Amino acid sequence: MQTQTSNTLYNAIMEAGGKDRPPMLAPGNYVQWKSRIKRYIDTKPNHELIHYCLKNPPYKYTWADKEVPATKGSSVTTTERYMENYKNVSQDIRDQLNA
């Protein structure tokens, strides 16, 4: 027998269209969506490559710190965090990734 809270939660999910999209906060409930995505990938011409990239990501994102002026023209600096990606890494790292 379901409790009142679970009935309310179920009704809220159904009103929000919960059957049409994956659950957002329940990581254990992705089995159905995982299989749907795999079946979709299998219809693509390069499905082997896509599956390989999902299992072995080509690049792991990292955070880096950069010194920036606190205000324009000021000598005082502050540290700003940004995510490193291919676009903003040095040319040496790009050459390694392209090899």
C-alpha distances in whole Angstrom, upper triangle without the diagonal:
4,7,10,12,10,10,14,15,14,16,19,19,19,22,24,24,22,22,26,26,25,23,25,24,22,24,22,21,24,25,25,27,29,30,30,33,35,35,36,39,40,41,44,47,47,44,45,46,43,41,44,44,40,40,43,44,47,48,46,46,47,48,51,53,56,59,59,61,60,61,64,67,66,67,64,61,57,55,53,50,50,48,51,51,53,55,55,56,60,62,62,59,58,61,59,56,58,60
4,7,8,6,7,10,11,10,12,15,15,16,18,20,21,19,19,23,23,22,20,22,21,19,22,20,19,22,23,23,25,27,28,29,31,33,33,35,37,38,40,42,45,45,42,43,44,41,39,42,42,38,38,41,41,45,45,43,43,44,45,48,50,53,55,56,58,56,58,60,64,63,64,60,58,54,52,49,47,46,45,48,48,50,52,52,53,57,59,60,56,56,59,57,54,56,58
4,5,5,6,9,10,11,12,14,15,17,19,20,21,19,21,24,24,23,20,22,20,19,22,21,20,24,25,25,27,29,30,31,33,35,36,37,39,40,42,44,47,47,44,45,46,43,41,43,43,39,40,43,42,46,45,43,43,44,44,48,49,52,54,55,56,54,56,59,62,61,62,59,56,52,50,48,46,46,44,47,47,50,52,52,53,57,59,60,56,56,59,57,54,56,58
4,6,5,6,9,10,11,12,14,15,17,18,20,19,21,24,24,24,21,22,20,20,23,23,22,25,27,26,27,30,32,31,33,36,37,37,40,41,42,44,48,48,45,46,47,43,42,45,44,40,41,44,43,47,46,44,43,44,44,48,49,52,54,54,55,53,55,57,61,60,61,58,55,52,50,47,45,45,44,47,47,50,51,52,53,57,59,60,56,56,59,58,55,57,59
4,5,5,6,9,10,11,12,14,15,17,19,17,19,22,22,21,18,19,17,17,20,20,19,22,24,24,25,28,30,30,31,34,35,35,37,39,41,42,46,45,42,44,44,41,39,42,41,37,38,41,40,43,43,40,40,41,40,44,45,48,50,50,52,50,51,54,57,56,57,54,51,48,46,44,41,41,40,43,44,47,48,48,50,53,56,56,53,53,56,54,51,54,56
4,5,5,6,9,10,10,12,14,15,17,14,16,20,19,18,15,17,15,14,18,17,16,19,21,21,22,25,26,26,28,30,31,32,34,36,37,39,43,42,39,41,41,38,36,39,38,34,35,38,38,41,41,39,38,39,40,43,45,47,50,50,52,50,52,54,58,56,58,54,52,48,46,44,41,41,39,42,42,45,46,47,48,52,54,55,51,51,54,52,49,52,54
4,5,5,6,9,10,11,12,14,15,14,16,19,19,19,17,18,18,17,21,20,18,21,23,22,23,26,27,27,29,32,32,32,35,37,38,40,43,43,40,42,43,39,38,41,40,36,37,40,40,43,43,41,40,42,42,46,47,50,52,52,54,52,53,56,59,58,60,57,54,50,48,46,43,43,42,45,44,47,48,49,50,54,56,57,53,53,56,55,51,53,56
4,5,5,6,9,10,11,12,14,13,16,19,19,19,16,17,17,17,21,21,19,22,24,23,24,27,28,28,29,32,33,33,35,37,38,40,44,43,41,43,43,39,38,41,40,36,38,40,40,43,42,40,39,41,41,44,45,48,50,50,51,49,51,53,56,56,57,54,52,48,46,44,41,41,40,43,43,46,46,47,49,53,55,56,52,52,55,54,51,53,55
4,5,5,6,9,10,11,13,11,14,16,16,16,13,14,13,13,17,17,15,18,21,20,20,23,25,25,26,29,30,30,32,34,35,37,40,40,37,39,39,36,35,37,36,33,34,37,36,39,38,36,36,37,37,41,42,44,47,47,49,47,48,50,54,53,54,51,49,45,43,41,38,38,36,39,39,42,43,44,45,49,51,52,49,48,51,50,47,49,51
4,5,5,6,9,10,11,9,11,14,14,14,12,14,14,14,17,17,14,17,19,18,19,22,23,22,24,27,27,28,30,32,33,35,39,39,36,38,38,35,34,36,35,32,33,36,36,39,39,37,36,38,39,42,44,46,49,49,51,49,50,52,56,55,57,54,51,47,45,43,40,39,38,40,40,43,44,45,46,50,52,53,49,49,52,50,47,49,51
4,5,5,6,9,10,10,12,14,15,16,14,16,16,17,20,20,18,20,22,20,21,24,25,24,26,29,29,29,32,34,34,36,40,40,37,40,40,36,36,39,38,34,36,39,38,41,41,39,38,40,40,44,45,47,50,49,51,49,51,53,56,56,57,54,52,48,46,44,41,40,39,42,42,44,45,46,48,51,53,55,51,50,53,52,49,51,53
4,5,5,6,9,9,12,14,14,15,12,14,14,15,19,20,17,19,22,20,20,23,25,24,25,28,29,29,31,33,34,35,39,39,36,39,39,35,35,37,36,33,34,37,36,39,38,37,36,37,37,40,42,44,46,46,48,46,47,49,52,52,54,51,48,45,43,40,38,37,36,39,39,41,42,43,45,48,51,52,48,48,51,50,46,48,51
4,5,5,6,5,8,10,10,11,9,11,12,13,16,17,14,16,18,17,16,20,21,20,21,25,25,25,27,30,30,32,35,35,33,35,35,31,31,34,32,29,31,34,33,36,35,34,33,35,35,39,40,43,45,45,47,45,46,48,52,51,53,50,48,44,42,39,37,35,34,37,36,39,39,41,42,46,48,49,46,45,48,47,43,45,48
4,5,5,5,7,9,11,12,11,14,15,16,19,19,16,17,19,17,17,21,22,20,22,25,25,25,28,30,30,31,35,36,33,36,36,32,32,35,34,31,33,36,34,37,37,36,36,38,38,42,44,46,48,48,50,48,49,51,55,54,56,53,51,47,45,42,40,38,37,39,39,41,41,43,45,48,50,51,48,47,50,49,45,47,49
4,5,7,10,11,12,14,13,15,17,18,21,22,19,20,22,20,20,23,25,23,24,27,27,27,29,32,32,33,37,37,35,38,38,34,34,37,36,32,35,37,36,39,39,37,36,38,38,42,43,45,48,47,49,47,48,49,53,53,55,52,50,46,45,41,39,38,37,39,39,41,41,43,45,49,50,52,48,47,51,50,46,48,50
4,6,9,9,10,12,11,12,14,16,18,20,17,18,20,19,17,21,23,21,21,25,25,24,27,29,29,30,34,34,32,35,35,31,31,34,32,29,32,34,33,35,35,34,33,35,35,38,40,42,44,43,45,44,44,46,50,50,51,49,46,43,41,38,36,34,33,36,35,37,37,39,41,45,47,48,45,44,47,46,43,44,47
4,6,6,7,10,10,12,15,16,18,19,16,16,18,16,15,19,20,18,19,22,22,21,24,26,26,28,31,32,30,32,33,29,29,32,31,28,30,33,31,34,34,33,33,35,35,39,41,43,45,45,47,45,46,48,51,51,53,51,48,45,43,39,37,35,33,36,35,37,37,39,41,45,46,48,44,43,46,45,42,43,46
4,5,6,7,7,10,12,12,15,15,12,13,15,13,12,16,17,16,17,20,21,20,23,25,25,27,31,31,28,31,31,27,27,30,29,25,28,30,29,32,32,31,31,33,34,37,39,41,44,44,46,45,46,48,51,51,53,50,47,44,41,38,36,34,32,35,34,36,37,38,40,44,45,46,43,42,45,44,40,42,44
4,6,8,9,12,14,14,16,16,12,12,14,11,11,15,15,13,15,18,18,18,21,23,23,25,29,29,26,29,30,26,26,29,28,25,27,30,29,32,33,32,32,35,36,39,42,44,47,46,49,48,49,50,54,54,55,53,50,46,44,41,38,36,34,36,35,37,38,39,41,45,46,47,44,42,45,44,40,42,44
4,7,9,12,15,15,17,17,14,13,15,12,10,14,15,12,14,17,17,16,19,21,21,22,26,27,24,27,27,24,24,27,26,23,26,29,28,30,31,30,30,33,34,38,40,42,45,44,47,46,47,48,52,52,53,51,48,45,42,39,36,34,32,34,32,34,35,37,39,42,44,45,41,40,43,42,38,39,42
4,7,9,12,12,14,15,12,10,13,11,8,12,14,11,12,16,16,15,17,20,20,21,25,25,23,25,25,22,22,25,23,20,23,26,24,27,28,27,27,29,30,34,36,38,41,41,44,43,44,45,49,49,50,48,45,41,39,36,33,31,28,30,29,31,32,34,35,39,40,42,38,37,40,39,35,36,39
4,6,9,9,10,11,8,7,10,9,6,9,12,11,11,14,15,15,17,19,20,21,25,25,22,24,24,21,20,23,22,18,20,23,22,25,26,25,24,27,28,32,34,37,40,40,43,42,43,45,48,48,49,47,43,40,37,34,31,29,27,29,28,30,31,33,34,38,39,40,36,35,38,37,33,35,37
4,6,6,8,10,7,7,11,11,9,12,14,14,14,17,19,19,20,23,24,25,29,28,25,27,27,23,22,25,24,20,22,25,24,27,27,25,25,27,28,32,34,36,39,40,42,41,43,44,48,47,48,46,43,39,36,33,30,29,27,29,29,31,32,34,35,39,40,41,37,37,40,38,35,37,39
4,6,8,11,9,9,13,14,12,13,17,16,16,19,21,20,21,24,26,26,30,28,26,28,27,23,23,25,23,20,22,24,22,26,25,23,22,24,25,28,31,33,36,36,38,37,39,41,44,44,45,42,39,35,33,30,27,26,24,26,26,29,30,31,32,36,38,39,35,35,38,36,33,35,38
4,6,9,9,10,14,15,14,15,18,19,18,21,23,23,24,27,28,29,32,31,28,29,29,25,25,26,25,21,22,25,23,27,26,23,23,24,25,28,30,33,36,36,39,37,39,41,45,44,45,42,39,35,32,30,27,26,24,27,27,30,31,32,33,37,39,40,36,36,39,37,34,37,39
4,6,6,8,11,12,12,13,16,17,17,19,22,22,23,25,27,28,32,30,27,28,28,25,23,26,24,21,21,24,23,27,26,24,24,26,27,30,33,35,38,39,42,41,43,45,48,47,48,45,42,38,35,33,29,29,27,29,29,32,33,34,35,38,41,41,37,37,40,38,35,37,39
4,5,6,9,12,11,11,14,16,15,17,20,20,21,23,26,26,29,28,25,25,25,22,20,22,21,17,18,20,20,24,23,21,22,23,25,28,31,34,37,38,41,40,42,44,47,46,47,44,41,37,34,31,28,27,25,27,27,29,31,32,32,36,38,38,34,34,37,35,32,34,36
4,6,7,10,11,11,14,15,16,17,19,21,21,23,26,27,30,29,25,26,26,23,21,23,22,19,19,22,22,26,26,24,25,26,28,32,34,37,40,42,44,44,46,48,51,50,50,48,44,41,38,35,32,31,28,30,30,32,34,35,36,39,41,41,37,37,39,37,34,37,38
4,6,7,8,9,12,13,14,16,17,19,20,22,24,25,29,28,24,25,26,23,21,23,23,19,20,23,23,27,27,25,26,28,30,33,36,39,42,43,46,45,47,49,52,51,52,49,46,42,39,37,33,32,29,31,31,33,35,36,37,40,42,42,38,38,40,38,35,37,39
4,6,5,6,9,10,10,12,14,15,16,18,20,22,25,24,21,22,22,19,17,20,19,16,16,20,20,23,24,23,24,26,28,32,35,37,41,41,44,44,46,47,50,50,50,48,45,41,38,35,32,30,27,29,28,30,32,33,34,38,39,39,35,35,37,35,32,34,36
4,6,5,6,9,10,11,12,14,15,17,19,21,24,23,19,20,22,19,16,19,19,16,16,20,20,24,25,24,26,28,30,34,37,40,43,44,47,47,49,51,54,53,54,51,48,44,41,38,35,33,30,31,30,32,34,36,36,39,41,41,37,36,38,36,33,35,36
4,5,5,6,9,10,11,12,14,16,17,19,23,23,19,21,22,19,17,20,21,17,18,22,22,26,27,26,28,30,32,36,39,42,45,46,49,49,50,52,55,55,55,53,49,46,43,40,37,35,32,33,31,33,35,37,38,41,42,42,39,38,40,38,35,36,38
4,5,5,6,9,10,10,12,14,16,17,21,20,17,19,20,17,15,19,18,15,17,20,20,23,24,24,25,28,30,33,36,39,42,43,46,45,47,48,51,51,52,50,46,43,40,37,34,31,28,30,28,30,31,34,34,38,39,39,36,35,37,35,32,33,35
4,5,5,6,9,10,11,12,15,16,19,18,15,16,17,14,12,15,15,12,13,17,17,20,22,21,23,26,28,32,35,38,41,42,45,45,47,48,51,51,51,49,46,42,39,36,33,30,27,28,27,28,30,32,33,36,37,37,33,32,34,33,29,31,32
4,5,5,6,9,10,10,13,15,18,18,14,15,17,14,12,16,17,13,15,18,19,22,24,24,26,29,32,35,39,41,45,45,49,49,50,51,54,54,55,53,49,46,43,40,36,34,31,31,29,30,33,35,35,38,39,39,36,35,36,35,31,32,34
4,5,5,6,9,10,11,13,17,17,14,16,18,14,13,17,17,15,17,20,20,23,25,25,26,30,32,36,39,41,44,45,48,48,50,50,54,54,54,52,49,46,43,40,36,34,31,31,29,30,32,34,35,38,39,40,36,35,37,35,32,32,34
4,5,5,6,9,10,11,15,14,11,14,15,11,11,14,14,11,14,17,17,19,21,22,23,26,29,32,36,38,41,42,45,45,47,47,50,51,51,49,46,43,40,37,33,31,27,28,26,26,28,31,32,35,35,36,32,31,33,31,28,29,30
4,5,5,6,9,10,13,13,9,11,12,10,8,12,13,10,12,15,16,19,21,22,24,27,30,33,37,39,43,43,47,47,49,49,52,53,53,51,48,45,41,38,35,32,29,29,27,27,29,32,32,35,35,36,32,31,32,31,27,28,29
4,5,5,7,9,13,13,10,12,14,12,11,15,16,14,16,19,20,22,24,25,27,31,33,37,40,42,46,46,50,50,52,52,55,55,56,54,51,48,45,41,38,35,32,32,30,30,32,35,35,38,38,38,35,34,35,34,30,30,32
4,5,5,7,11,12,9,12,14,11,11,15,15,14,16,19,19,21,23,25,26,30,32,35,39,40,44,44,48,48,49,50,53,53,54,52,49,46,43,40,36,33,30,30,28,28,29,32,33,36,36,37,34,32,33,32,29,29,31
4,5,5,9,8,6,9,10,7,8,11,12,11,13,16,16,18,20,22,24,27,30,33,37,38,42,43,46,47,48,48,51,52,52,51,47,44,41,38,35,32,28,28,25,25,27,30,30,33,33,34,30,29,30,29,25,25,27
4,5,8,8,5,8,10,9,9,12,14,13,15,17,18,20,23,25,27,30,33,36,40,42,45,46,49,50,52,52,55,55,56,54,51,48,45,42,38,35,32,31,28,28,30,33,33,36,36,36,33,31,32,31,27,27,28
4,7,9,7,11,13,11,12,15,16,16,18,20,21,22,25,27,28,32,35,38,41,43,47,47,50,51,52,52,55,56,57,55,52,49,46,43,40,36,33,33,30,29,31,34,35,37,37,37,34,32,33,32,29,28,30
4,6,5,9,10,9,11,13,14,14,17,19,19,19,22,25,26,30,33,36,39,40,44,44,48,49,50,50,52,53,54,53,49,47,44,40,37,34,31,30,27,26,28,31,31,34,33,34,31,29,30,29,26,25,26
4,6,8,9,10,12,14,15,16,18,19,19,20,23,25,27,31,34,37,40,41,45,45,49,50,51,51,53,54,55,54,50,48,45,42,39,35,32,31,27,26,28,31,32,34,32,33,31,28,29,28,25,24,25
4,6,6,7,9,10,11,13,15,16,16,16,19,22,24,28,31,33,37,38,42,43,46,47,49,48,51,52,52,51,47,45,42,39,36,32,29,28,24,23,25,28,28,30,29,30,27,25,25,25,21,20,21
4,5,5,6,9,10,11,12,14,15,16,19,21,24,27,30,33,37,38,42,43,46,48,49,49,52,52,52,51,48,45,42,39,36,32,29,28,25,24,26,29,29,32,31,31,28,26,27,26,22,22,23
4,5,5,6,9,10,11,12,14,14,18,20,23,27,30,33,36,38,42,43,47,48,50,50,52,53,53,51,48,45,42,39,36,32,29,28,25,24,27,29,29,31,30,30,27,25,26,24,21,21,21
4,5,5,6,9,10,10,11,11,15,17,20,24,27,30,33,35,39,40,43,45,46,46,49,49,49,48,44,42,39,36,32,29,26,24,21,20,23,26,25,27,26,26,23,21,22,21,17,17,18
4,5,5,6,9,10,10,11,14,16,19,22,25,28,32,34,37,38,42,43,44,45,47,48,48,46,43,40,37,34,31,27,24,23,20,19,22,25,25,27,27,27,24,22,23,22,18,19,20
4,5,5,6,9,10,12,15,17,19,23,26,29,33,35,39,40,43,44,46,47,49,49,49,48,44,42,38,35,32,29,25,24,22,22,25,27,27,29,29,29,25,24,25,23,20,21,22
4,5,5,6,8,9,13,15,18,21,25,28,31,33,37,39,42,44,45,46,48,48,48,47,43,40,37,34,31,28,24,23,20,20,23,26,25,27,27,26,23,22,22,20,17,18,19
4,5,5,5,6,10,12,15,18,21,24,28,30,34,35,39,40,42,42,44,45,44,43,39,37,33,31,27,24,20,19,17,17,20,22,21,24,24,23,20,19,20,18,15,16,17
4,6,6,9,11,12,15,18,21,24,28,30,34,35,39,40,42,42,45,45,45,43,39,37,33,30,27,24,20,20,18,18,21,23,23,26,26,26,22,21,23,21,18,19,21
4,6,9,12,12,16,19,22,25,29,31,35,37,40,41,44,44,47,46,46,44,41,38,34,32,28,26,22,21,20,20,23,25,24,27,27,26,23,22,24,21,18,20,21
4,6,9,10,13,16,20,23,26,29,33,34,38,39,42,42,44,44,44,42,38,36,32,30,26,24,20,19,17,17,21,22,21,23,24,23,19,19,20,17,15,17,17
4,6,7,10,13,17,20,23,26,29,31,35,36,38,39,41,41,40,39,35,33,29,26,23,20,16,15,13,14,17,19,18,20,21,21,17,16,18,16,13,15,16
4,7,10,13,17,19,23,24,28,30,34,35,37,37,39,39,39,38,34,32,28,26,23,20,16,14,12,11,15,17,15,18,18,17,14,13,15,12,9,11,13
4,6,9,13,15,19,21,25,26,30,31,34,34,36,36,35,34,30,28,25,22,19,16,12,10,9,9,13,14,12,15,16,15,12,12,14,12,9,12,13
4,6,10,13,17,19,23,25,28,30,32,33,35,34,34,32,28,26,22,20,16,14,10,9,9,11,14,14,13,16,17,17,13,14,16,14,12,15,17
4,7,10,13,16,20,21,25,26,28,29,31,31,31,29,25,23,19,16,13,10,7,6,6,9,12,12,11,15,17,17,13,14,17,15,13,16,19
4,7,10,13,17,19,23,24,26,27,29,29,28,26,22,20,16,14,10,9,6,6,8,11,13,12,11,14,17,17,13,15,18,16,15,18,20
4,7,10,14,16,19,20,23,24,26,25,25,22,19,16,12,10,7,6,4,6,9,13,14,12,11,14,18,18,15,17,20,19,18,21,23
4,7,10,13,16,18,20,22,23,22,21,20,16,13,10,8,6,6,6,6,10,13,14,11,10,13,16,16,14,16,19,18,18,21,23
4,7,10,13,14,17,19,20,19,18,16,12,10,6,6,5,6,9,10,13,16,16,12,12,14,18,18,17,19,22,21,21,24,26
4,6,10,12,15,16,17,16,15,13,10,8,6,5,6,8,10,11,14,16,15,12,12,13,17,18,17,19,22,22,22,25,27
4,7,9,12,13,14,12,11,10,6,6,5,6,9,11,14,15,18,20,18,15,15,16,20,21,20,22,25,25,25,28,30
4,6,9,9,11,10,10,9,5,6,6,7,10,12,15,16,19,21,19,15,17,18,21,23,22,23,26,27,27,29,32
4,5,6,7,6,7,6,4,6,9,10,13,15,19,20,22,24,22,19,20,21,24,26,26,27,30,31,31,33,35
4,7,9,7,8,6,5,5,9,10,14,16,19,21,24,26,24,21,23,24,27,29,28,29,33,33,33,35,38
4,6,5,8,8,8,9,12,13,16,18,22,23,26,28,25,22,24,25,28,31,30,31,34,35,35,37,40
4,6,9,10,10,12,14,15,18,19,23,24,26,27,24,22,24,25,27,30,30,30,33,35,34,36,39
4,7,9,10,13,16,17,20,21,25,26,28,29,26,23,25,25,28,30,31,31,34,36,36,37,40
4,5,8,11,14,15,19,21,25,26,28,30,27,24,26,26,29,31,31,32,35,36,36,38,41
4,6,10,13,15,19,21,25,25,28,30,27,24,25,25,28,29,30,31,34,35,35,37,40
4,7,10,13,17,19,23,24,27,29,27,24,25,25,28,30,30,31,34,35,35,37,39
4,7,9,13,16,19,20,23,25,24,20,21,22,25,26,26,28,31,31,31,34,36
4,6,10,13,17,18,21,24,23,19,20,21,25,26,25,27,30,30,30,33,35
4,7,10,13,15,18,21,20,17,17,19,23,24,22,24,27,27,27,30,32
4,7,10,12,15,18,17,14,15,18,21,22,21,22,26,26,25,28,30
4,7,9,13,16,16,13,14,16,20,21,19,20,24,23,22,25,28
4,6,9,13,12,10,11,14,18,19,17,17,21,21,20,22,25
4,6,10,10,9,10,13,16,18,15,15,19,19,17,19,22
4,7,8,6,6,10,13,14,11,12,15,15,13,16,19
4,5,6,6,10,12,13,10,10,13,13,11,13,17
4,6,6,9,9,11,8,7,10,11,9,10,14
4,6,9,10,12,11,9,12,14,12,13,16
4,7,9,12,10,9,13,14,13,15,18
4,7,8,6,7,10,11,11,13,15
4,5,6,6,9,10,11,13,15
4,5,5,6,9,10,10,12
4,5,5,6,9,10,11
4,5,5,6,9,10
4,5,5,6,9
4,5,5,6
4,5,5
4,6
4
